[in-house]
Amino acid sequence: MSVIDQLNDTKTRAFARHCYEKGSEEQLRKAAEGPADEKEMKQWDITEGEWEEAVAAALADKEMKDHPPGD
């Protein structure tokens, strides 16, 4: 099961899927290291914590896809 699928909030999960589909692993890593994007939070109607949770989930899923265990 993906990390994104485990998110409880539907808006957070939708934003995480968007991040996963649109961002590269490098872009997601940079986003996770920086401050939450105010514009995206407003656009997706999510809090800073939800933004961070979504980006982290998208990055985790992207890393699992790009670097599967035992690879």
N, C-alpha and C positions, 0 to 999 in steps of 0.2 A: 504494500500500500504506500502511495506517495505521501510525502509530508504535507503537501498542499491539501490532499483529500482529508487530512486529519484536522484541518482548521475548522473551528466551530462556526465562526461568523461568516455568513454568505458573502458579504461585501468584501471582507478580507480575503476569502478564498478566491473570489472573482478577480481581485486585483493581483493576487499571487499567480494565478493562471496567466493573466495578462503579462506580468513580468517574466514568467517562464517562457512564454511564447515569443515575446519581443526582444528579450535581453540575452546577451551572451553571458557565459560564466564570468568573464572578466568584468563586464558592465555591472552584473549583479553583485560581484565582490566589492567593486568600488562603491556602489550604492549602499551596501551594508556597512561599509566603513565610515561613510559620511553621514551628515545630518539628514533627517527625513525631508522629502521634497514637499514643501507646502502646497504647491500647485496640484500635485497628484493627490495629496490628502484631501484637498477641497473638491477636486474633480470626482474622486471616488467616494467622498463622504466617509472617510475613515480617520481614526485618531493617529497620532504619532506612533503609539504602541502597536496599533494594527498594521500600520505601514511597515514598521520594522519587522513584525512577525511575518508579514506577507513576503517581504524581500528575502528574509532568512529561509523561509520555506521554499521559495522559488530557487534560491541558490542551492539549497540542500538537494532538491530534486534534480537540478541541472548537473551537480557534481556526481550524483549517483548514476545518471544517464551517461555522462561523459567518462566517468572513471568507475566502472562497476567493481564491486568487491572481487578480489582475486585477480584483478587486471594488472 
